[in-house]
Amino acid sequence: MDISKTIKELKKRPEFTDNVGMILIHNGVVRNWSRKDRTAVTALQVTPDPVKIEALRQEYLQRPGIFEIIVEAYSGTFQPGDDLLYIIVAGDIRENIKPVLAELLDRIKAEAVTKKELFSH
């Protein structure tokens, strides 16, 4: 995802200025170590569930103050430093936007993405 281009497109919507005072972005990347025990990771296999992700996106779009949510989740085998997941939440005020990004991110990771860390032997 080209974040700058995506935000520029979002800002072109006629209702943008009436509804948006904040845009938060999550850009998840592959770490070169495992969260579990910090073992070196050489690659990460990721499989997102696009149907579940869209259901979650639709659910959180109903929250007060939310104008738009854009999610892009990549599938495949990735190297440390590669982008995996983008979430953009645009809405009125930070009190509405921050919890939506945090909750949506946690739920996508828990409910809609499977991943397998690959280690060198």
C-alpha positions as CSV (number, residue, x, y, z in Angstrom):
1,M,0.0,0.0,0.0
2,D,1.2,3.5,-0.8
3,I,0.0,5.2,2.4
4,S,0.4,8.8,1.0
5,K,-1.6,7.9,-2.1
6,T,-4.3,6.2,-0.1
7,I,-4.7,9.2,2.3
8,K,-4.7,11.6,-0.7
9,E,-7.6,9.6,-2.2
10,L,-9.4,9.5,1.1
11,K,-9.1,13.3,1.3
12,K,-10.7,13.8,-2.1
13,R,-14.1,12.5,-0.8
14,P,-16.5,15.4,-0.5
15,E,-17.6,14.5,3.0
16,F,-14.0,14.1,4.3
17,T,-13.6,17.6,5.8
18,D,-17.0,17.4,7.6
19,N,-16.1,14.1,9.3
20,V,-12.4,13.6,9.7
21,G,-10.1,15.3,12.3
22,M,-7.7,12.3,12.7
23,I,-6.2,9.5,10.7
24,L,-4.4,6.7,12.5
25,I,-2.3,4.2,10.6
26,H,-1.0,0.8,11.6
27,N,1.8,-0.6,9.4
28,G,2.7,-4.1,10.6
29,V,6.1,-5.6,9.5
30,V,7.9,-8.9,10.0
31,R,10.2,-8.9,13.0
32,N,13.5,-10.9,12.8
33,W,12.7,-12.4,16.2
34,S,9.9,-14.4,17.7
35,R,7.6,-12.7,20.2
36,K,7.5,-15.9,22.2
37,D,11.2,-16.3,23.0
38,R,13.1,-13.8,20.8
39,T,14.5,-16.7,18.7
40,A,15.8,-15.5,15.3
41,V,13.1,-15.7,12.6
42,T,14.2,-16.1,8.9
43,A,10.7,-15.8,7.4
44,L,7.0,-15.6,8.2
45,Q,4.2,-17.4,6.4
46,V,0.9,-15.4,6.7
47,T,-2.6,-16.3,5.6
48,P,-5.3,-13.6,6.2
49,D,-9.0,-14.4,6.0
50,P,-10.4,-11.6,3.8
51,V,-14.0,-12.4,4.5
52,K,-13.5,-12.2,8.3
53,I,-11.4,-9.0,7.9
54,E,-14.2,-7.4,5.9
55,A,-16.8,-8.5,8.5
56,L,-14.6,-6.9,11.3
57,R,-14.1,-3.7,9.2
58,Q,-17.9,-3.4,8.7
59,E,-18.5,-3.9,12.4
60,Y,-16.0,-1.2,13.4
61,L,-17.3,1.2,10.7
62,Q,-20.5,1.4,12.8
63,R,-18.7,2.9,15.8
64,P,-19.4,6.6,16.6
65,G,-17.2,9.1,14.7
66,I,-15.7,6.6,12.3
67,F,-15.6,7.8,8.7
68,E,-13.6,5.1,7.0
69,I,-11.5,2.1,7.7
70,I,-9.1,0.6,5.1
71,V,-7.4,-2.7,5.7
72,E,-4.8,-4.3,3.4
73,A,-3.5,-7.7,4.6
74,Y,-0.9,-9.6,2.6
75,S,-0.7,-13.4,2.1
76,G,2.4,-15.4,1.5
77,T,5.9,-15.9,2.8
78,F,7.7,-12.8,4.0
79,Q,11.2,-11.8,5.2
80,P,12.0,-9.6,8.2
81,G,11.2,-6.0,7.4
82,D,8.5,-6.8,4.9
83,D,5.1,-5.1,5.2
84,L,2.3,-7.5,6.3
85,L,-0.8,-5.5,7.4
86,Y,-2.0,-1.9,6.9
87,I,-5.0,-0.5,8.8
88,I,-6.1,3.1,8.3
89,V,-8.8,4.5,10.5
90,A,-10.2,7.9,9.8
91,G,-12.7,9.7,11.9
92,D,-13.7,12.7,14.0
93,I,-11.8,12.8,17.3
94,R,-9.0,10.8,18.9
95,E,-11.3,9.4,21.7
96,N,-13.3,7.6,19.0
97,I,-10.4,6.7,16.7
98,K,-7.7,5.3,19.0
99,P,-9.8,2.5,20.5
100,V,-11.1,1.5,17.1
101,L,-7.6,1.0,15.7
102,A,-6.4,-0.8,18.8
103,E,-9.4,-3.2,19.0
104,L,-9.6,-3.8,15.3
105,L,-5.9,-4.6,15.1
106,D,-6.1,-7.0,18.0
107,R,-9.2,-8.8,16.6
108,I,-7.7,-9.1,13.1
109,K,-4.6,-10.6,14.5
110,A,-6.5,-13.0,16.8
111,E,-9.4,-13.9,14.5
112,A,-8.5,-13.3,10.9
113,V,-4.8,-14.0,10.4
114,T,-2.8,-17.2,10.8
115,K,1.0,-17.1,10.7
116,K,3.9,-19.5,11.0
117,E,7.4,-18.4,11.9
118,L,10.2,-20.0,10.1
119,F,13.6,-20.5,11.8
120,S,17.0,-21.3,10.5
121,H,18.3,-24.7,11.7
